[in-house]
Amino acid sequence: MSLLKEGIRQGSKPRAFLGIGLLLAGIGILFFGLPHFFSEDWRFEKIKEMKPGDAGFPTLEGQFQPENLAEYEIGREDKAIVSLHVVSYRDKSGALRRAIVYPPSGGASSPLPSIADGNQIRHDLWKSAAQAIRQHTDENAVFVSWWDDAQRIHFLAGRDTWAALPVAEAFPEPRSRSFWGEIAGGFAKDEQPLRQLAHWLAMDADRALAELSERLPKDKPVFLAVCLDDLARLLEMEALSGVSLPFEARFFPAEANIHAQISAVKRWAEEKGRGSYLVHPLPGGGIRAWRITSEEGEKTLLARLLPFVGSVANLPEQLQLVYQSEQGGYLSVFKWIVR
């Protein structure tokens, strides 16, 4: 069975459309992630830490033995906005590593039902992807993806990655920088891999892939992975690439007529953009839509990897789509084709 077929078979979860995504109070464009700056009324803290054997420790289904699982909470005053779980483990060399994971909701606490539901959906989608990666890629495969995706790919699938730590300069606000440094397990000592990736994602896809071909290992199969959550990392990508990415987001409330809702999204995408859009259904029937606002933006590697309308049939010839989460295209994996 091909990796793509495996992804479609395992990824078909009807409730995935119910809540892929998390709306942050007061944060306009960030859809899945956390703000890069914190005002004084934002709080972020470690809620608890568990070890294997403790009551309630979830089954993480990783390829390495976890040493502990820490839960972090981001919120304002007494309201929780985001719940993050971070597993600490040691790789084959004995080095301590971390990964942001999504435990099944039955095994980890969540301050709000919507957060629990979103984490459960992510858990299911990443579980399916990791199973497909393990079954249909060589053990020596290398994955090129943003750092948090890379951490999950390594822990859940056991595959090596291009860059698995963030770069401190991507977080200009001190409190945010400190938080992400703790969550990620530190910042990259060698910043070039992630800086290069930000540069490639923000530039013309054909030029980016030409540069990639000169940098990728020649003796290992290479895969590129993108996730809809990567849209929450736009500020990081911009900080490291020095390029302002022409992506905009807007919320569309639920409508009884889904066709009218989609028509409204299309009109919005054509107003300022070029008609290329991507939608995320949200709990309650609303939609979070993204549009690309320039012709140059449509040509970027990031735009051509994400499931924007117009990108699906415009995949660079160097890449082959081998896996995609069926519901909403949450996570996509592309194989680098050696020519």
C-alpha positions in Angstrom: 0.0 0.0 0.0 1.4 3.4 -0.9 2.0 6.0 1.7 -0.7 8.2 0.2 -3.3 5.4 0.3 -2.3 4.6 3.8 -2.8 8.2 4.8 -6.2 8.4 3.3 -7.3 5.1 4.8 -6.1 5.9 8.3 -6.8 9.6 8.2 -10.5 9.4 7.5 -12.0 10.5 10.8 -15.4 12.2 10.3 -15.0 14.4 13.4 -11.7 15.9 12.2 -13.6 18.7 10.5 -15.1 19.6 13.9 -12.2 21.3 15.3 -8.9 21.5 13.5 -7.6 24.7 14.9 -7.8 26.9 17.9 -8.9 30.5 18.0 -6.9 32.7 20.3 -8.6 35.6 22.0 -7.4 38.9 20.7 -5.0 37.4 18.2 -5.9 38.2 14.7 -3.9 36.2 12.2 -2.5 33.3 14.3 -4.8 30.4 13.9 -3.2 27.4 15.5 -0.3 28.7 17.6 0.6 31.2 20.3 1.4 34.9 20.0 5.0 35.9 19.7 4.6 38.7 22.2 3.0 38.7 25.6 1.5 41.7 27.3 1.5 41.8 31.1 -2.0 40.2 31.3 -0.8 37.1 29.5 0.3 34.3 31.7 2.2 31.1 30.8 3.2 28.4 33.3 3.9 24.8 33.8 0.8 23.2 35.3 2.2 19.8 36.2 4.7 17.1 35.3 4.1 13.4 35.1 6.4 10.4 34.7 5.7 6.9 33.3 3.9 4.9 35.9 2.1 7.9 37.4 -1.7 7.8 37.4 -3.1 9.3 34.2 0.2 9.1 32.3 -1.0 8.8 28.7 0.0 6.3 26.0 2.1 8.5 23.7 3.0 5.8 21.1 6.4 7.3 20.4 9.5 5.5 19.2 11.4 6.3 22.3 10.8 5.8 26.0 9.5 9.1 27.6 11.1 10.3 30.7 8.4 12.7 31.6 5.4 14.7 30.2 5.0 18.4 31.2 1.8 20.3 30.7 2.0 24.0 30.0 -0.9 26.5 30.0 -1.2 29.8 28.3 -4.1 32.1 29.2 -5.2 35.5 30.3 -6.2 36.0 34.0 -8.1 32.8 35.0 -9.0 31.8 31.4 -7.0 29.1 29.7 -6.4 29.6 26.0 -3.9 27.0 25.0 -2.8 23.8 26.6 0.6 22.3 25.5 2.1 19.0 26.4 5.8 18.4 26.1 7.5 15.0 26.2 11.1 14.6 27.3 13.0 11.6 26.0 16.5 10.4 25.0 17.3 9.5 21.4 19.5 6.6 20.3 22.7 8.5 21.2 21.4 9.2 24.7 20.9 12.9 24.1 17.9 14.5 25.8 15.3 15.8 23.4 11.8 17.3 23.6 8.7 17.3 21.5 5.3 19.1 21.7 2.8 16.3 21.5 -1.0 15.8 21.6 -1.9 13.1 24.1 -5.3 11.5 23.8 -7.7 13.5 25.8 -8.5 10.7 28.1 -4.9 10.6 29.3 -4.2 14.3 30.0 -6.1 17.1 31.6 -7.4 20.0 29.5 -8.8 23.2 31.0 -11.6 23.6 28.4 -13.6 21.1 26.4 -12.7 22.8 23.1 -9.0 22.5 23.9 -9.4 18.8 24.8 -11.2 18.2 21.5 -8.6 20.1 19.5 -5.8 18.1 21.1 -7.6 14.8 20.5 -8.0 15.6 16.8 -4.4 16.5 16.5 -3.4 13.3 18.3 -5.4 11.2 15.9 -4.1 13.0 12.8 -0.4 12.8 13.9 -0.9 9.2 15.0 -2.1 8.3 11.5 0.7 10.2 9.9 3.4 8.6 12.1 2.1 5.1 11.4 2.2 5.7 7.7 5.7 7.2 7.9 7.1 4.3 9.9 5.5 1.7 7.5 6.4 3.3 4.2 9.7 5.2 4.6 13.2 3.8 5.1 14.7 4.1 8.6 17.4 6.3 7.2 15.0 8.8 5.7 15.4 12.5 6.5 12.5 14.9 6.9 12.6 18.6 6.1 9.9 20.5 8.1 9.5 23.3 10.6 11.1 22.6 13.9 8.0 21.7 15.9 6.8 19.3 13.2 10.3 17.9 13.1 10.3 17.2 16.8 7.0 15.2 16.5 8.2 13.3 13.5 11.4 12.2 15.3 9.6 11.2 18.5 6.5 9.6 16.9 8.1 8.0 13.8 11.8 7.8 14.7 13.0 9.5 11.5 15.9 12.0 11.4 15.1 15.6 10.6 16.7 18.7 9.0 16.2 21.1 11.9 14.6 20.2 15.2 15.2 23.3 17.4 14.0 26.9 17.0 16.2 30.0 16.6 16.2 32.5 19.4 16.1 35.5 17.1 12.7 34.3 15.8 11.2 35.4 19.1 12.1 39.1 19.7 10.0 39.5 22.8 12.0 38.2 25.9 9.1 36.5 27.7 8.0 34.7 24.5 11.6 33.7 23.8 12.1 32.3 27.2 8.9 30.3 27.0 9.6 28.8 23.6 13.2 28.0 24.6 11.9 26.0 27.6 9.2 24.3 25.6 11.5 23.3 22.8 14.4 22.1 25.0 16.7 25.0 24.1 17.6 26.9 20.9 19.6 25.7 18.0 23.4 26.1 18.3 23.7 25.8 14.6 21.0 28.2 13.3 21.7 27.8 9.6 19.4 24.8 8.9 16.2 26.5 10.1 17.3 29.9 8.7 17.8 28.2 5.3 14.4 26.5 5.6 12.7 29.8 6.3 14.5 31.3 3.3 13.4 28.5 1.1 9.8 28.5 2.2 9.5 32.3 1.6 11.1 32.3 -1.9 10.0 31.2 -5.4 9.5 27.5 -5.2 11.5 26.6 -8.3 14.5 28.6 -7.0 14.1 27.2 -3.5 14.1 23.6 -4.8 17.1 24.3 -6.9 19.0 25.4 -3.7 17.6 22.5 -1.8 19.0 20.0 -4.3 22.5 21.3 -3.6 22.1 21.0 0.2 20.1 17.8 0.7 21.9 14.6 1.6 22.6 12.5 -1.5 22.7 9.1 0.2 19.4 9.2 2.0 15.7 9.4 0.9 14.4 12.9 1.6 10.9 14.0 2.4 9.3 17.4 3.0 6.5 17.7 5.5 4.1 20.6 6.0 1.2 21.0 8.5 -1.6 23.5 8.6 -0.3 24.5 12.0 2.7 25.9 10.2 0.6 29.0 9.4 1.0 29.9 13.1 4.7 30.1 12.5 4.6 32.8 9.9 6.2 35.4 12.2 9.1 33.1 12.9 9.6 32.4 9.2 9.5 36.1 8.4 12.0 36.9 11.2 14.4 34.3 10.0 14.0 34.9 6.2 13.7 38.7 6.3 10.6 38.4 4.0 7.1 39.5 4.7 4.8 36.7 3.6 1.6 37.8 1.8 -0.8 35.6 3.7 -4.0 36.9 5.4 -6.6 35.2 7.5 -10.3 35.9 8.3 -13.0 34.2 10.3 -16.4 33.5 8.6 -19.3 32.6 10.9 -21.4 29.6 10.5 -24.2 29.7 7.9 -27.1 27.3 7.3 -26.1 27.2 3.6 -22.5 25.9 3.3 -22.4 26.9 -0.4 -23.2 30.5 0.5 -20.4 30.3 3.1 -17.9 29.0 0.6 -19.0 31.7 -1.9 -18.3 34.3 0.6 -14.8 32.9 1.1 -14.2 32.9 -2.6 -15.3 36.6 -2.9 -13.1 37.6 -0.1 -10.1 35.7 -1.6 -10.6 37.6 -4.9 -11.1 41.1 -3.4 -7.5 41.7 -2.4 -6.0 38.3 -3.1 -5.7 36.4 -6.3 -8.5 33.8 -5.6 -6.1 31.3 -3.9 -7.5 30.4 -0.6 -7.4 27.7 2.1 -10.1 27.0 4.6 -10.3 25.3 8.1 -13.7 24.3 9.4 -14.1 25.3 13.0 -16.3 24.0 15.9 -19.8 25.4 15.5 -19.7 25.6 11.7 -17.5 28.6 11.3 -14.6 28.8 8.9 -11.1 30.2 9.2 -9.9 31.1 5.7 -6.5 32.1 4.5 -5.8 34.0 1.2 -2.6 34.9 -0.7 -2.4 38.5 -1.6 0.2 38.7 -4.3 1.3 36.7 -7.4 4.8 36.3 -5.8 3.2 34.8 -2.7 1.5 32.1 -4.8 4.8 31.1 -6.2 6.5 30.6 -2.8 7.4 27.1 -1.7 5.2 27.4 1.4 2.1 28.3 -0.7 2.7 25.5 -3.2 3.1 22.9 -0.4 0.1 23.9 1.6 -3.4 22.8 0.2 -4.4 26.2 -1.2 -6.8 26.2 -4.0 -4.6 26.3 -7.1 -1.6 24.7 -5.4 -2.9 21.1 -5.6 -2.5 20.9 -9.4 0.7 23.0 -9.4 3.1 20.8 -7.4 6.8 21.2 -8.3 8.0 18.4 -10.5 10.8 17.6 -8.0 8.2 16.5 -5.4 5.6 13.7 -5.2 2.7 13.9 -2.7 2.9 10.6 -0.8 0.8 11.3 2.2 -2.0 13.7 3.1 -4.5 13.6 6.0 -7.8 13.1 4.3 -9.8 15.5 6.3 -8.8 19.0 5.4 -5.3 18.2 4.3 -4.0 18.9 7.8 -0.6 17.3 7.2 1.1 16.6 3.9 4.3 14.6 3.1 6.2 15.0 -0.2 9.0 12.8 -1.4 12.0 14.4 -3.1 12.3 12.8 -6.5 15.9 12.3 -7.6 16.2 13.1 -11.4 
